[in-house]
């Protein structure tokens, strides 16, 4: 059974087929999509919701994909996506929230809860996110959730025909493994 998380201001639960109407209503917003990856389309149509809900319900995925729910309605989404190969102990977090719910601390509550849960997974030591320079509100969400800004990725994003800087944020836990930091030499 998939976990359900009470974040105080919202609930995180697995997406359900019955979320399709609310998903389209909140996702079909240019202000939401402008700071997300291109695979989050605008306009957001029935076929987009069907494709997403199919992926979100895949039981063999290592990804943690949840609806952000307020008063029984899915009003956004959040996911933690483990990486592979040499980055296999890192996971990327992504999230979005319907515009009607911005500025209420909901995204911060969801990011905090799911990040802390993911860092309890035995193979995850680092959660990271990249934030478009055009989205300072998302940077504040991460900072309030305990993420540290690690750096600036200059001209890293191409969105709507514009090059945009991005900030890299991360939260880590101590894995108890030897650590080689920048400038250390491996012998």
Secondary structure, 3 states (H helix, E strand, C coil): CCCCEECCCCEEECCCHHHHHHHHHHHCCHHHHCCCCCCCCCCCCHHHHHHHHHHHCCCCCCCEEEEEEECCEEEEEEEEEECCHHHCCEEEEEEEECHHHCCCCHHHHHHHHHHHHHCCCCCCCEEEEEEECCCHHHHHHHHHCCCEEEEEEEEEEEECCEEEEEEEEEEECCCCCCCCCCCCCCC
